[in-house]
Amino acid sequence: MLDIKSKLVLKILIKECPYGSYNIIESKDVISALPSRYKVDIEGLENILIFLERQEYISIKYDDDGVYCLCVLPFGYEVLENEANKKREDKKSPRLWFYIVFSLLASFLGSFLGTVIAHILNLH
C-alpha cells in the first residue's frame, strides 16, 4: 500500500516518463513538483524511489547524485488507475443509500395506506 507521498511521487514520475519510457529526472525537479505540505528532502525522495522500485512500480537504470534514469512500470500505472476507479465507485455509493432510504419510505407509506384503507372498509 502506498502512502500519500509515494503516490504523489509516482504521479509526478508518470508525467515525466510517459508511456513507460526511460527518462532522466533530477531529484530537485521532483521535490519542487510536490505540494508544499508534502515536501521531502533528497534523502527522503531517495527512500521513496527505492521503495517504489522494490515494489516494482518503477525501474531505475542508474542514479548519480540526485539524477535518475528511470521509467514507470505497468504495475505503477495500474495502481493509480485502480485508485481512480475506486474514487469513482465511492462517489456512486451515496446513490445507493438514496435508493435504500427511498424504498424504505415507499414501503412504509404503502403499508400505512393499505392499513388505513382496510380499516375504512371494515367500518362500513
C-alpha positions as CSV (number, residue, x, y, z in Angstrom):
1,M,0.0,0.0,0.0
2,L,1.3,3.4,-1.0
3,D,1.4,6.3,1.4
4,I,0.4,9.8,0.1
5,K,4.0,11.0,-0.6
6,S,4.8,7.8,-2.6
7,K,1.6,8.2,-4.6
8,L,2.4,11.9,-5.3
9,V,6.0,11.0,-6.4
10,L,4.6,8.2,-8.6
11,K,2.1,10.6,-10.3
12,I,5.0,13.0,-10.9
13,L,7.1,10.3,-12.4
14,I,4.2,9.2,-14.7
15,K,4.0,12.8,-16.0
16,E,7.8,12.9,-16.5
17,C,8.1,9.4,-18.1
18,P,5.1,8.9,-20.4
19,Y,4.3,5.5,-22.0
20,G,6.8,3.6,-19.8
21,S,9.9,5.1,-21.5
22,Y,13.1,5.7,-19.6
23,N,13.8,9.4,-18.8
24,I,16.4,11.3,-16.9
25,I,14.9,13.0,-13.9
26,E,16.6,15.2,-11.3
27,S,15.6,14.9,-7.7
28,K,15.2,18.6,-7.2
29,D,12.6,18.7,-10.0
30,V,10.5,16.0,-8.4
31,I,10.9,17.7,-5.0
32,S,9.8,21.1,-6.4
33,A,6.8,19.5,-8.1
34,L,5.5,18.1,-4.7
35,P,2.9,20.2,-2.9
36,S,4.4,22.3,-0.1
37,R,2.9,20.3,2.8
38,Y,4.4,17.0,1.4
39,K,7.9,18.3,0.7
40,V,10.7,15.9,1.3
41,D,14.5,16.2,1.2
42,I,16.7,14.4,-1.2
43,E,17.3,11.6,1.2
44,G,13.5,11.2,1.7
45,L,13.0,11.1,-2.1
46,E,15.7,8.5,-2.5
47,N,14.0,6.3,0.1
48,I,10.6,6.7,-1.7
49,L,12.2,5.8,-5.1
50,I,13.9,2.7,-3.6
51,F,10.6,1.7,-2.1
52,L,8.8,2.1,-5.4
53,E,11.5,0.1,-7.2
54,R,11.3,-2.7,-4.7
55,Q,7.5,-2.8,-5.1
56,E,8.0,-2.9,-8.9
57,Y,6.2,0.3,-9.5
58,I,9.3,1.8,-11.2
59,S,12.6,0.7,-12.7
60,I,15.7,2.6,-12.0
61,K,18.5,2.1,-14.6
62,Y,21.0,4.3,-12.7
63,D,21.3,7.1,-10.2
64,D,24.1,9.6,-9.9
65,D,24.0,12.2,-7.2
66,G,20.3,13.1,-7.5
67,V,20.0,12.4,-11.2
68,Y,18.0,9.3,-12.0
69,C,17.3,7.4,-15.2
70,L,14.0,5.6,-14.6
71,C,10.7,4.5,-16.0
72,V,7.3,3.7,-14.6
73,L,6.4,0.0,-14.9
74,P,2.9,-1.2,-15.9
75,F,2.1,-2.1,-12.3
76,G,2.7,1.6,-11.3
77,Y,0.2,2.7,-13.9
78,E,-2.3,0.1,-12.7
79,V,-2.1,1.1,-9.1
80,L,-3.0,4.7,-9.9
81,E,-5.8,3.6,-12.3
82,N,-7.3,1.3,-9.6
83,E,-7.2,4.2,-7.2
84,A,-9.0,6.5,-9.6
85,N,-11.7,3.7,-10.2
86,K,-12.1,3.3,-6.5
87,K,-12.7,7.0,-6.1
88,R,-15.4,6.9,-8.8
89,E,-17.1,4.0,-7.1
90,D,-17.0,5.8,-3.8
91,K,-18.8,8.7,-5.4
92,K,-21.6,6.4,-6.6
93,S,-22.2,4.8,-3.2
94,P,-24.3,7.8,-1.9
95,R,-26.8,7.0,-4.6
96,L,-27.2,3.5,-3.2
97,W,-28.1,5.0,0.2
98,F,-30.7,7.3,-1.5
99,Y,-32.4,4.3,-3.1
100,I,-32.4,2.3,0.1
101,V,-34.0,5.2,2.1
102,F,-36.5,5.9,-0.8
103,S,-37.6,2.2,-0.9
104,L,-37.9,2.1,2.9
105,L,-40.1,5.2,2.9
106,A,-42.2,3.9,-0.1
107,S,-42.8,0.6,1.6
108,F,-43.7,2.3,4.9
109,L,-46.1,4.6,3.1
110,G,-47.7,1.7,1.1
111,S,-48.2,-0.4,4.2
112,F,-49.7,2.6,6.1
113,L,-52.1,3.4,3.3
114,G,-53.1,-0.3,3.0
115,T,-53.9,-0.4,6.7
116,V,-55.9,2.8,6.5
117,I,-57.9,1.6,3.5
118,A,-58.5,-1.8,5.2
119,H,-59.6,0.0,8.4
120,I,-62.0,2.2,6.4
121,L,-63.6,-0.7,4.5
122,N,-64.1,-2.6,7.8
123,L,-66.0,0.3,9.4
124,H,-68.7,0.4,6.7
